[in-house]
Amino acid sequence: MEKSAVEEWTVENVVEWISGLGLGNFTATFTGEEIDGETLLGLTEHMIGKIFRTMKDQVKFLKALENLKRTKANEHIVSEKVLPVECREVPQTSTSVHVWTACYTLPIFPPVVQMALDRKDIGFKSKDKSALRAALIQTLFDDLSKYTL
């Protein structure tokens, strides 16, 4: 699939994405409901429940959609110095809850932390404990824990 902003995806792009998730049996629904990229990003859990009848499919779709939104939200964070990396799945252990990838996508930070990151607040570099540093570390810990706990 050609990489473009999700909001610009056509119904065909969304159907291709859905098929890539292993949910190809729902492509007719997405086509019939004319779900394009903008609509995809606006789906609510209630709407998703109407499309996907089993919880397994709902969870699979919600995780993929969350990942898609997270990737979109973090696009502005990527530095020009970062070289493209091909993400690959790391073999799952029996204790893993989620599949760990060789690439890590940053979580969505609380607004106050994100604003401080955007303005490159020096409080993050300070040796003193601060509420901002604690919130940043807690967000990262919570996100990474879902892969390891």
C-alpha positions as CSV (number, residue, x, y, z in Angstrom):
1,M,0.0,0.0,0.0
2,E,1.3,3.4,-0.9
3,K,2.2,5.4,2.3
4,S,0.1,8.5,2.7
5,A,-1.8,10.3,5.4
6,V,-4.5,8.0,6.8
7,E,-7.1,10.8,6.4
8,E,-6.4,10.7,2.6
9,W,-7.0,6.9,2.3
10,T,-9.7,5.8,-0.1
11,V,-12.2,3.0,0.7
12,E,-9.9,0.7,-1.3
13,N,-6.9,1.7,0.8
14,V,-8.9,0.9,4.0
15,V,-10.0,-2.4,2.6
16,E,-6.4,-3.3,1.7
17,W,-5.4,-2.4,5.3
18,I,-8.2,-4.5,6.8
19,S,-7.3,-7.5,4.6
20,G,-3.7,-7.1,5.8
21,L,-4.9,-7.5,9.4
22,G,-6.4,-10.9,8.5
23,L,-9.9,-9.4,8.7
24,G,-10.6,-9.8,4.9
25,N,-14.1,-11.2,5.5
26,F,-15.2,-7.7,6.6
27,T,-14.1,-5.9,3.4
28,A,-17.7,-6.0,2.0
29,T,-18.9,-4.2,5.1
30,F,-16.2,-1.5,4.9
31,T,-17.0,-1.1,1.2
32,G,-20.7,-0.9,1.7
33,E,-20.4,1.6,4.6
34,E,-17.9,3.6,2.5
35,I,-15.4,3.7,5.2
36,D,-12.4,5.8,4.0
37,G,-9.4,7.0,6.0
38,E,-11.2,9.9,7.7
39,T,-14.1,7.7,8.6
40,L,-11.8,4.9,9.8
41,L,-10.1,7.3,12.3
42,G,-13.5,8.5,13.5
43,L,-15.0,5.0,14.3
44,T,-16.2,4.6,17.9
45,E,-16.1,1.4,19.9
46,H,-19.9,1.2,19.5
47,M,-19.6,1.4,15.7
48,I,-16.8,-1.2,15.8
49,G,-19.0,-3.5,17.8
50,K,-21.6,-3.3,15.1
51,I,-19.1,-4.3,12.4
52,F,-17.2,-7.0,14.3
53,R,-19.5,-9.4,16.2
54,T,-16.8,-11.4,18.1
55,M,-14.7,-9.8,20.8
56,K,-11.6,-11.4,19.3
57,D,-12.1,-9.5,16.1
58,Q,-13.0,-6.3,17.9
59,V,-9.8,-6.5,20.0
60,K,-7.7,-7.3,17.0
61,F,-9.2,-4.3,15.1
62,L,-9.0,-1.9,18.0
63,K,-5.3,-2.7,18.6
64,A,-4.5,-2.2,15.0
65,L,-6.5,1.1,14.9
66,E,-4.8,2.3,18.1
67,N,-1.4,1.5,16.6
68,L,-2.3,3.3,13.4
69,K,-3.5,6.4,15.3
70,R,-0.4,6.2,17.6
71,T,1.9,6.1,14.5
72,K,0.0,9.0,13.0
73,A,0.3,11.0,16.3
74,N,4.0,10.4,16.5
75,E,4.9,11.4,12.9
76,H,5.9,14.9,14.0
77,I,8.4,13.4,16.5
78,V,10.6,11.6,13.9
79,S,13.9,13.4,13.4
80,E,15.4,14.0,10.0
81,K,18.5,12.2,11.3
82,V,16.6,8.9,11.9
83,L,17.1,6.4,9.1
84,P,14.2,4.3,8.0
85,V,14.1,1.0,9.9
86,E,12.2,-2.1,8.8
87,C,10.1,-3.3,11.7
88,R,10.0,-7.0,12.3
89,E,8.3,-9.1,14.9
90,V,10.6,-10.5,17.6
91,P,9.7,-14.1,18.5
92,Q,7.1,-14.2,21.2
93,T,7.9,-16.0,24.5
94,S,5.4,-17.9,26.5
95,T,5.2,-15.1,29.1
96,S,4.7,-12.3,26.5
97,V,1.3,-10.7,26.4
98,H,1.8,-8.7,23.2
99,V,4.0,-9.2,20.2
100,W,7.1,-7.1,20.5
101,T,8.5,-5.5,17.3
102,A,12.1,-4.6,16.6
103,C,10.8,-1.0,16.3
104,Y,9.2,0.8,19.2
105,T,6.5,3.4,18.6
106,L,6.3,6.0,21.3
107,P,3.0,6.1,23.3
108,I,0.7,9.1,23.3
109,F,1.9,11.2,26.2
110,P,-0.4,13.2,28.5
111,P,-0.9,16.7,27.0
112,V,1.3,18.4,29.7
113,V,4.2,16.1,29.0
114,Q,3.8,16.4,25.2
115,M,3.8,20.2,25.4
116,A,7.0,20.1,27.6
117,L,8.6,17.7,25.1
118,D,7.6,19.9,22.2
119,R,9.2,23.0,23.8
120,K,12.2,20.9,24.8
121,D,11.7,21.8,28.5
122,I,15.0,21.7,30.4
123,G,13.2,20.1,33.3
124,F,13.8,16.7,31.6
125,K,17.5,17.1,31.8
126,S,17.6,18.3,35.4
127,K,18.9,15.9,38.0
128,D,16.2,17.0,40.4
129,K,13.0,14.9,40.4
130,S,10.1,16.7,38.7
131,A,6.5,15.9,38.1
132,L,7.1,16.1,34.3
133,R,10.0,13.5,34.4
134,A,7.9,11.2,36.6
135,A,4.9,11.5,34.2
136,L,7.2,10.8,31.2
137,I,8.8,7.8,32.9
138,Q,5.4,6.4,34.1
139,T,3.9,6.7,30.6
140,L,6.9,4.9,29.0
141,F,6.8,2.2,31.8
142,D,3.1,1.6,31.4
143,D,3.5,1.2,27.6
144,L,6.5,-1.0,27.8
145,S,4.9,-3.2,30.5
146,K,2.2,-4.4,28.2
147,Y,5.0,-6.2,26.2
148,T,6.7,-7.7,29.2
149,L,4.3,-8.3,32.0
